[in-house]
Amino acid sequence: MRGDRIEIVVDSGNGVLTYEIEATKAGRRVEITRSRGVVEVAEITRSGTPVRTGQFMADRVVALVEHPAPPPGTTGRRGPGPARNQASLL
Protein backbone atom coordinates (compact mmCIF):
# COMPACT_ATOMS: atom_id res chain seq x y z
CA MET A 1 0.00 0.00 0.00
CA ARG A 2 1.24 3.47 -0.76
CA GLY A 3 3.04 4.93 2.26
CA ASP A 4 4.18 1.60 3.71
CA ARG A 5 7.89 1.73 4.38
CA ILE A 6 10.65 -0.39 5.83
CA GLU A 7 13.58 1.07 7.72
CA ILE A 8 16.78 -0.99 7.57
CA VAL A 9 19.49 -0.37 10.21
CA VAL A 10 22.89 -1.72 9.16
CA ASP A 11 26.16 -1.95 11.13
CA SER A 12 28.87 -0.20 9.12
CA GLY A 13 31.79 -0.83 11.47
CA ASN A 14 31.93 2.85 12.52
CA GLY A 15 28.33 2.99 13.75
CA VAL A 16 25.03 2.28 12.08
CA LEU A 17 23.54 3.44 8.79
CA THR A 18 19.80 3.73 8.20
CA TYR A 19 18.11 3.09 4.86
CA GLU A 20 14.41 3.39 3.96
CA ILE A 21 12.48 1.77 1.15
CA GLU A 22 8.93 3.05 0.69
CA ALA A 23 5.95 2.12 -1.49
CA THR A 24 5.79 5.40 -3.43
CA LYS A 25 2.69 4.88 -5.62
CA ALA A 26 -0.77 3.39 -5.14
CA GLY A 27 -0.85 -0.37 -5.57
CA ARG A 28 2.81 -0.94 -4.73
CA ARG A 29 4.01 -2.90 -1.74
CA VAL A 30 7.26 -3.48 0.11
CA GLU A 31 8.55 -7.02 0.64
CA ILE A 32 11.41 -8.54 2.66
CA THR A 33 13.24 -11.66 1.47
CA ARG A 34 15.94 -13.48 3.44
CA SER A 35 18.11 -16.12 1.78
CA ARG A 36 21.72 -17.32 1.81
CA GLY A 37 23.03 -14.63 4.10
CA VAL A 38 21.37 -11.75 2.22
CA VAL A 39 18.39 -9.63 3.25
CA GLU A 40 16.62 -8.06 0.27
CA VAL A 41 14.02 -5.31 0.64
CA ALA A 42 12.12 -4.43 -2.53
CA GLU A 43 9.31 -2.15 -3.68
CA ILE A 44 7.04 -4.30 -5.87
CA THR A 45 4.36 -3.27 -8.39
CA ARG A 46 0.96 -4.94 -8.67
CA SER A 47 2.27 -7.18 -11.46
CA GLY A 48 5.24 -8.32 -9.34
CA THR A 49 7.98 -6.29 -11.01
CA PRO A 50 10.57 -4.91 -8.56
CA VAL A 51 11.01 -1.13 -8.85
CA ARG A 52 13.54 -0.40 -6.13
CA THR A 53 15.66 -3.02 -4.36
CA GLY A 54 18.16 -2.94 -1.51
CA GLN A 55 20.38 -5.91 -0.65
CA PHE A 56 22.19 -6.16 2.67
CA MET A 57 24.45 -8.79 4.27
CA ALA A 58 22.34 -10.52 6.93
CA ASP A 59 25.24 -10.49 9.42
CA ARG A 60 25.34 -6.67 9.24
CA VAL A 61 21.60 -6.00 9.57
CA VAL A 62 20.83 -4.75 13.08
CA ALA A 63 17.09 -4.13 12.66
CA LEU A 64 14.26 -4.17 10.14
CA VAL A 65 11.47 -1.81 11.19
CA GLU A 66 8.17 -1.95 9.32
CA HIS A 67 6.12 1.26 9.29
CA PRO A 68 2.56 0.83 7.98
CA ALA A 69 0.93 3.65 6.04
CA PRO A 70 -0.98 6.19 8.16
CA PRO A 71 -4.78 5.98 8.09
CA PRO A 72 -6.33 7.70 5.04
CA GLY A 73 -7.73 10.67 7.02
CA THR A 74 -4.38 11.81 8.45
CA THR A 75 -1.49 13.62 6.82
CA GLY A 76 2.23 13.05 7.24
CA ARG A 77 4.11 9.95 8.34
CA ARG A 78 3.54 9.98 12.08
CA GLY A 79 -0.20 9.43 12.43
CA PRO A 80 -2.52 11.31 14.78
CA GLY A 81 -1.08 13.33 17.66
CA PRO A 82 -2.27 13.49 21.27
CA ALA A 83 -5.89 14.29 22.02
CA ARG A 84 -6.61 18.03 22.14
CA ASN A 85 -8.27 17.97 25.54
CA GLN A 86 -5.59 15.78 27.16
CA ALA A 87 -3.67 17.41 30.01
CA SER A 88 0.07 17.81 29.54
CA LEU A 89 2.28 15.34 31.39
CA LEU A 90 5.04 17.87 31.94
C-alpha angles and dihedrals in degrees: 000000000000110000096028109128140177123214115208119199113198130187108235098181092251095057133303132310123207124213129182130202115189136186097244102183136041113276096025124116138192120235134188121212125185121193139142096355095312129108113203123192115189140177106226130197124223090265092053099255114142113234102178125014135184123191122196134178106255092223090060098046110104099177143356111205119191116207114191119214115271117255113278095252096058131075129220130024102283104066126224120344128224120307113275095232095046115117117241116257093213 
